[in-house]
Amino acid sequence: MLKLRITLAAILLFAVSVSFAQSTLTLHTDQAETKINKEIYGHFAEHLGRCIYGGIYVGENSDISNTRGFRDDVIVALQEMDIPVLRWPGGCFGDTYHWKDGIGPKDERPSMVNIHWGGVTEDNSFGTHEFLDFCDIIGAEPYININVGSGTVREASEWVEYVTSSNVSPMTDLRKKNGREEPWDVKYWGIGNENWGCGGNMTPEYYSDLYNRFASYCGGAEYKIAGGPNIADYNWMEVLMQKTMRHPHLVQGVSLHAYTFTTSWEDKGHATDFGEKEWISVLNNTLNMETLVNRHSTIMDKYDPNKRVGLIVDEWGNWFNVEEGTNPGFLYQQNTLRDALVAGINLNIFNNHADRVKMSNIAQTVNVLQSVILTKEDEMVLTPTYYVFKMYSVHQDAMLLPANLKTGKYEADGKSVPNVHASASTKDGVVSITLCNLNPNESESIEIEVTGDDFSSANGQIITSDKMNNYNDFGRQETVSLKDFDVAKPKNGKLTVELPSKSVVLVQLQ
């Protein structure tokens, strides 16, 4: 009987200790050595579905309120989200796009068929001038992707010259004829896209040689980005780095594309009709980005130990089955609280690897895949992902704080993910901590300790909802948005935060 009492007491003591277990996060402000490039918070706008036409651009004669053809509601939303960089025109579309078709009087521009996305006719009314004008309006750096798959070196060279040159030349004369006297300041140029697939089905050896050739004649491009691997194709990264680093002045960045599916490419899953099984599957697959960044960075370190070349994750995000009744080639999907968690996790990973990751671009900006904005005629919806980018904008050009996070695990359907995922930064005397609670059922208490500075106040913001698959839709009140979140004042450099289930939280100390 005595032995039984002791055993029961031990069990009760263990149960109490587990119930009071909490996550801990330790930050040292004197270890802030790496800048989080604002371009990590970039976006991607391809000629795909209703991203450009109807999403960003409606034309000057549209009944929808616009400025020079660009939707006013989208302009304001992107300005308020603080979008730093926008990639265009593709994507797979980019390696079929011939830039001269998109300049000059609009009624004289030739049309083409978008063979990759829906087989629709592209009238080229949105071209180089329109894209760069839009970037200027929203305050974003432009990132132009050059056609390597079906283009020529001369075509690429002339595009760079047309955009960036102030010399007397046929291309600058053509630009001036089309209404632009001064060159644009375009820093970022991608040379090819997914050349292992839709961009030409090339081998890494062939593409690497082709990249060196194209890059050699695009001298006006300040920051040239090579087409990197598809997800975990480490051989592509190895060959590309080996061949391009023989001419290091020709390459400043290497791209990486990695999407999140519910299970696989064949089983993308549903954007809104899902339960806990699909919730943990998507979050578990999202966390694979950490492995990808680590392993690709290790390969890059062999050839570029000083980390001069940036890892550019210029396509990422959730890819689910299209919404019922929509064109399969338009990749239109809804956006739930689960997407907000995926965005928060990925952005935390990119922040924490800011020594190598210099830009990322979520796919895509409007009406396509994990978009931040949805439009339907004259209506606009801000998605849960939009609010994550708005919340996380505090990290742009801030200094990374290395985070020592200890947390338990949330388990379901034979899979496990950490209860909490985090990143932190400091800028202008303010420490910003972004926290994701991946558990859809339970809140998580986390003790935060910050050393190196004294902080007297704290404030917070939160993105959450009562159901894991809630989303914002046309004609109804938002169910997922950004709200103020009460945070206790820090005492002796410590504070405890109770993270509600399935939430993304920002805590700021000053």
N, C-alpha and C positions, 0 to 999 in steps of 0.2 A: 504493500500500500504506500509506504514511504517513497519507494522507487517510482511509483506511478505519479505521486504528487510532484516529485522533482521534474519528471519528464513533462507533465502538463505545464508546470511553471516555466520550464525552458521554452516550450512551444509558445506560450503566451508572451514571454519576453521577446522572442524572435519576431512574433507577429507585430508587436508594438514597434520594434525597431524598424521593421520593413515599412510600416504605415507612415512613419515619420521620416523615412529616408528622403533626401532631396538632392537635386542636382546642384552642382557648384560651378561657378565660372570665375576664374582669376585673371585679372588684366593688370599689366604694368605699363603705365603711361610713359615711362622712361625707355621703353623698348620700341617706340614708334619710329621705324626706319624706312618703311616702304610706302610709297604713295599708291593709293587706289585710283587708277586713272578713271576720270569721269566716263571715258568711252566704254568701260565695262557695262554701262547702263544703256547701251545702244540698241537700235531697232533695225528692222529689215522690211523693205517695201518692194515686192516683186510685182511684175505684171502678171498677176495670178488672180483669177476670180474677180471679186469686187474690192480688192485692196486699193488699186489706183483709181479705176473708174467707178464712181459711186461712193467710194470710201474716202479718198483724199481729194479727187478731182471730179468736178461735175460740169465744168465749162462755164464761161462767162455769161452765157444766156440762160442758165438754169434758174428755175424758180426757187431753188434752195439757196439760202443766203451764202454768198461767197465773196472772196477777194481774188480777183484775177483768175477765177475758175476754181479756186481751192475752197473747200467747205470751211466756213467760219467757225462752226462748232468744233470741228476737228482741230483747227488751228489753235483755238483757245485751250482745248483739253491737252494738247501736246506741249504747249507753252507752260501750262501749270504743272505738268508732269516733269518738266525740265529735261526734255529729250536732248542728249548730247551729240549723237551721231546717228545718221540714217544711211543704210546700205541700199543700193539700187543699181541696175534694173532687175537683177536676179543674182542667184538662183539659176535654175535650168533655163529660164527665158533668156538670161544674159548671154548664153553661148549660141543663141539664134538671132540676137539683136544686132542690127547694123545701125550705128548711131546717126549716120547721115540721113536715114529715113525719118528721123525725129527732129529735124531742124528746118527752119525756113517757114514760109506761110503755111498755115495748117491745111488749107484747102488744096495745097499742092503736094502734101506729104503722101507717099505711097503707103498702102495698107499691107498687112501680112497676116498669116494665120498662125495663131499661138498653138503650135503642135504639141506642146507639153501639157498645157492646162486648158482642157475643155474644147480645143479645136475652134475657138472663137476668132473672129476677125479683129485684129488690132489696127486701129486707124492712125497710130503714132501721134495723136494730138498731145500726148504727154511725153516730152522728150527731154533733152539735156537742159535747155533753158528753163523749162517748167520745173524740173526737179531741183535745179540749183536755186531758182526763185523761191520754191517752197521751203527749202532748207534755210534760206535767208530769213524768211518770214517767221519760222518757228524757232530760229536760233540754234539750229543743229549743224554740226560739221557734216559735209557730204562725203560719202564713201562710194565710189563708182567702180563697178565690176566690169572689166574688159572682156570682150568676146575672144576666146582662144579656140573654142571648139570648131566654129565655122567661120571665124574671122581671119584676118591677115595681120602680119606685123605692121605693114604700112597703115592699115586701118586703125590699129591701136595707137601707133605713134602719132597719127594725125589727130586722133581724139584728144590725147593729152595736150598736144600743141594748141588745138582749137580752144581748149578750156583754160590753159595756164599761161600761154606765151604772150609776151608783150612785144616781141620782135616783129619786124616787117616780114610777113610771109603770107602765102596763099591762105593758110588756115586762119590767121588773125584777121585777114581781110574778109574772109567768109563770115567770121563771127561778128565783125562790125557791120557787115551788110545785113545780118540778121538781128541787129539792134543792140548788141552788147559791145560797148567801146572798150572797157577795161577787162582784163582777164579775171577769172574767179580764183580764189585761193582754195584750191582743192588739194588736200594733203594725202588722203588715203585712196589707193588704187589697188583693186584686186585683179590679178592676172589669171583669168580662168576661174571656173567654178565646177566642183565635183567632176573633175576630168577623169576620174576613175569610173564615172557612170554617165549621166546625161550630158556631160561636157566633152564626150568623145570616146569613152570606154578605153582609155589609154593605160599603159603600164606606167609605174612610177618612174622608170628609167626614161621612157620617151617623154613623159610630161616634164620631167626635170630639165632635160635638154631644151625642150620647147620653151619652158619658162625662162631660162637663161637668155634665149634668143629674143623673146618678146621684151623682157626687162631691159636688155641692152639698148633697145631703141625707144624706150619710154623715159628718156632722161628728165623730162619735166615732172615726173611723178616722184614726189618726195618720199612717200612711205609706200613701198610696194609689197603686196601681200601675195604669197604663193598659195596655190590651191593645195591644201593639206589633206589629211586622211579622212576616211569614212569611219567614224566611231573607233573601233579597236584595231584598225589596220596599222600595226606598228611597223611593218615592213615599208609601207608607203612613207611614213615619217623618216625612217632610217635612210632610205635611198634619197629622198628629197633633201634632207639636211646635208648628207654627204656630198651631193652634186652641187647644190646651190652655194654652200659655204666655201667652195673653191673660188667664188667670186662674191665675197661677202657684201660688197657695196650694192649688189643687185637685189638683195632681199632684206626687208625689215620686219616682216611678219609671216607667219604660216597659219593657215586657217584650220579649223577642226569643226566638223559637223556631227552632232549627236542629238537625236531626238529621243523622247521618252514615250513608250507605248505601254498599254496595260500589261501585255505579256510579250508580244513580239510583233514584227512587221506584219505577219499574217493575222494576228489577233490584236488589233489596235484598241478594241474596246469602245465603250460608249462614253460620250462626254458628260452626260448628266444622269443616266440610269445605271447606277452602280451602288454597291454596298461596301462593307468593311473589307471583304476579300479583294476587291478591285482597288480600294483605297491604299491598302498596304502594298499591294503589288506595284502600283505606280510610284509610290514614295520610295520603295526599295530599289526600283529600276532607276529612279532619279539620282539616288545616292551613288550610282555607278559613275557619275561625272567626276567624282573625287578620284577614283581609280584611273580614269582616262587622262585627267589632267596630270596626275602624278607620273604615270608611265610615259606619256608623250613628253613631258618635261624632262624626264630622265634621259631620253634619247636626245633631246635638244641640247641638254647640258654637255653631252659628249663632244659636240661640235661647236657649241656656243656657251662656254662655261661662265662668261660674264653676263649672260642673259640679255644680250643686245637685241636679239630677235624676239618679237612678241608672239605668244600663242594667241591667236585670234579666233574665238569661238563664235563664228559669225552666222551659225544657224543652230538653234537649240530650242527646246520647249516640248510641250505635250503634242502628240499627234494621235487623234482619235478618229473613229469613223465619222463621216460627214453627217450633218443633220438630215433626217429623213425628208425627202422631197426636194433636196437641193442638188445641183449639178455635182457629180462626183469629182470632176476636174477642178472645182472651185475651192475645195478643202475648207468649207465653212463649218465651224464647230462652236458650240456654246462653251462657256467658261465659268467654272464653279469655284467654290472655296478650295477644292482640291488643287486647282490650278494655281491659286494663290500660294499654297504651301510649296508647290513645285518651284514656282518663281523664287520664293524666299530662300529655299535650299540652294538652288543653283547660284543665286547672287551671293549668298554666304560663301559658297565654295570659291567663286571667282575672286571675291574679296580676299579670302585667306591665301590665295595663290597669286596675289597681285604682283609678286616679283617676276612672274612669267606671263600671266594672263594680262594682256594690255587692252583688249577690247572684246566685247561679246555683243551679239545682235540676236534678240529673240525673234522667232518667226511666228507671226508677222504683225505688222503694226495695226492694220484694220481688216476685219472680216475674214481673215485667213489663219487657220491653225490657232495657236495660243495668243490671240490678238489682245491688245489693250483696249481697243475700241470696236464696237459693232455699229453699223449703220443700216437703216432701212428707209429708203426714200428720204424724207426730211427729218427723221428721228435718229437719235444717237444714244448708245448705251456705253457706259464705262464699266469695264469688266473687273472682277476681283484682282486680276493680274495688273490692271492699270493702277489700282490703289497700292499694290506692293511696290511698283516702281516709284510712285509718288512718295511713299514712306521712306524707301531706301535712298532717295536722292541725297540725303544727308551725308552719305558716304562718298559722294563724287569729289575727287581730288582731295580727300582727307587722308590722313596717315593711318595705316593699318596698325591695330593693336593685336599682337599675337594673343590668342585666347587659349587658356588651359581649361577645357570643359570636361567635367565628369558628370555623367548622367546614366540612368538606367535604360532599359529597353522596353519598347512596346512590341508585343508579339501577337500575331494572328495568322491563321491559315498556313502555319509552318514557316513563316517568315518573321524577321525581326528588324526593327529600325530603332535608332536612338530616340529616347523621349524628346530630347531637345537638340536643336541644331542652331548654331550661332556664329556671328562675326561681330567685330567691333572696330571703331576708328575714332580718331580725335581730330578736331579742326576748330580753330578759333576759340580754344579753351573749353570746348564742349566735347564730351565723350558720348558717342552714339553706339548703342548696342542693339542689334537686331536678333530676335529670338523666335524660333519656330517650335511650337509644341506639336509633334507629329501624332500624338495619341488622340484619336477622335472621341474617346470616351471619358478620359480622366484629366483633370487639371494637374499641373506640375509645379511644385514649389522649387525655386532656384535662388540660391544665395550667391550674390555677386560681390566680389571683393576687388577694389581698384586701389592700387598703390602708386605712389609717385606724385600724387596731387591730392589736395583737399577739395571736396565737393560738398556744397551745402544744400543743394536743391536737386529735385528730380521731376521729370514729367514723362508722360508716355502716350503712345498711340496704339491702336489695336485694329486688326482685321479678323473678324470671325463671324459666325452665324450659328443658328441653333441646329442646322442640319448640314452634313458634310457635302451634300450635293446641291446646296442652294446656289442660285445664280441670279444675275440681273437680266431683265428682259424688257422688251419694248412694251410701253403702255402700262407699266406697273411700278410701284415703289421699289427702290433698291432694297435687296435683302443682304447684300454684302458690300460694305463700304469702310471708309477710314474714320475711326472715332477716337476721341480722347480716352485715355486710360489712366486711372489713378495709380500713382506710384508713391510709396512711402519715402520720406527723406532719408538719405544715407546717414549712418552713424558710425563714426570711426572708420570710414572708408568701406563700409559694408551696407548692403540693403538686401532684403528678401522680396522677390516678386512672385506672385501667384499667377502662373500662365494658364488661362482657361484652355480647355480641350480644343484641338483643331484650330489653333490661332497663330497669327503672325503679330509680333509685338515689337515696338520700338521703345527703348528706354534711353533717355538722354540725361546726363549728369553735368552740372556746372556749378 
